[in-house]
Amino acid sequence: IFGATTIRYYLPFCHTNINTITMKLAAACTLAFAASANAFAPATSGNRATQLNAMKDDFVKVGAAALAGAAIFGATLPAQAITKSELNQLSYLQVKGTGLANRCSEVIGEDTITPKTGSRLGEMCIEPKAWAVEEEIGKGGKTEKKFVNSKVMTRQTYTLEGIEGSIKTDGGAITFVEEEGIDYAPTTVQLPGGERVPFLFTVKELVAKGNGGSFKPGFQMGGDFSVPSYRTGLFLDPKGRGGVTGYDMAVALPGLQSGEEGDAAMFKENNKTFDVGQGRIEMEVNKVNADEGEIGGVFVASQPGDTDMGSKVPKKILTKGIFYAKVQ
């Protein structure tokens, strides 16, 4: 915009001419482009190895607990399993957004714990890792039932936490009786074809009997539990019908409910019920820390799915995962 004379007038302290300024600007631009190009250029093998070793050393020093707080700095690392003591050292902000609140703690050790009279099993956490739904699959003119792997659609709120109960040792074998805690979690899974299956993942009123009198690697226990309805009595469907409130019929469809057979065609839809099913869980201990009183292992649970308050036949859900508990 300004000529050379104008620039010289406004820059009397710069004893140079416009050609010198232009050359210096060009040199600066060249250096800037070279620096930016080097920033995107692949590093040499020696430098890359040094960087990787430095990163590895940093991760070893910081430990698994620091990985949980990585999200604070914008990292997208997946939540890693950590021990209960490490988890208790983290603040709310370090746990927030990492998924650790939906994870069961890890147990280190292969000790043995023999519960005493009056002992309890507390802080139990049950975390599903895989889900399968029983489906009828036709092949070669025949139909057979098989479990089909499914994908969880619920956000990270499907883990049971804080479950507590008493331990009995009648006859020399451990029996765990579930009493309280966050022992249910509404969950939805999706089949490969796109169908979504809701169910109430739970272990309410569980009575699990063991095969020995001590918690040690290889110890197994299992039993039945109650599965309450996915919906409660106050839930209203899209036509305003509910179990204890709302309409008692589909108001928009009077012709289908006022004939000789009454509402036989829509009886199950109109008459909501609170169905309580039964499930079963089998658990096996593979880690025991006697100093902390912790046990951990794997589980397999089977239970019915949602009945839509009595109007549908429930599907059978198979859940596999890990668990954690503390002998108190």
Secondary structure by P-SEA (a helix, b strand, c coil): cccaaaaaaacccccccaaaaaaaaaaaaaaaaaaaaaaaccccaaaaaaaaaaaaaaaaaacaaaaaacccccccccbbbbcaaaaaacccccccccccccbbbbbbcbbbbbbccccccccbbbbbcbbbbbbbbbcccbbbbbbbbbbbcccccccccbbbbbbbbcccbbbbbbcccccccbbbbbccccbbbbbbbcccbbbbbbccccccccccccbbbbbcccccccccccccccccccccccccccccccccccccccccccccccccbbbbbbbbbcccccccbbbbbcbbbbbbcccccccbbbbbbbbbbccccccc
